[in-house]
């Protein structure tokens, strides 16, 4: 009996969720990006896992960029 593609995707999402729960707070933006990317990838052509991986990378990049911006505010203009 072959596993259905939906079951494989569900197992991958479950494993991703379990792995994300074990990751320290270092993964800011990854979870949200993975969820959004996974949904977008699934809708765009059943590439949910690829979308989740890309979303995680983009989410982390954006979170790091925002964190750096808040740590180093621009000097006030005169």
FENVENUR-V256032 format. One record per residue. OMEGA is omega in degrees with one decimal (* if undefined). D_FIRST is the distance of its C-alpha to the first C-alpha in Angstrom with 1 decimal. Layout:
BEGIN
OMEGA_D_FIRST / OMEGA_D_FIRST
END
This chain:
BEGIN
179.9_0.0 / 175.6_3.8 / 179.9_6.7 / 179.0_9.3 / 178.1_12.6 / 178.8_14.5 / 178.3_12.7 / 178.1_13.5 / 178.4_16.9 / 178.2_17.4 / 179.0_16.7 / 178.4_19.1 / 178.3_21.7 / 178.4_21.5 / 177.5_22.2 / 179.5_24.9 / 178.7_26.5 / 178.2_26.5 / -179.5_28.0 / 179.7_30.5 / -178.0_31.6 / -177.7_32.6 / 177.9_34.6 / -175.4_38.3 / 178.5_40.2 / -172.8_40.4 / 179.3_37.5 / 177.9_39.6 / -175.7_38.1 / -176.8_34.8 / -178.9_32.9 / 179.3_34.5 / 179.6_34.0 / 179.2_30.3 / -179.2_29.7 / 179.8_31.8 / 178.5_30.4 / 177.8_26.8 / -179.7_27.5 / 178.7_29.6 / 178.9_27.0 / -179.0_24.3 / -175.4_26.8 / 178.9_28.1 / 177.3_25.0 / 175.1_21.9 / -175.7_23.2 / -177.8_23.4 / 178.2_23.1 / 177.6_25.7 / 179.0_27.9 / 178.9_27.7 / 178.7_28.8 / 178.8_31.6 / 177.4_32.6 / 179.6_33.0 / -179.5_35.2 / 178.4_37.3 / 177.6_37.6 / 179.3_38.9 / -179.3_41.3 / 179.5_42.7 / 178.2_43.1 / 179.4_44.9 / 178.9_47.1 / 179.5_48.0 / 178.1_48.7 / 180.0_51.1 / 179.7_52.8 / 178.6_53.6 / -178.0_54.8 / 180.0_57.2 / 179.5_58.7 / -180.0_60.8 / 180.0_64.6 / 179.4_66.6 / -178.4_68.4 / *_72.2
END
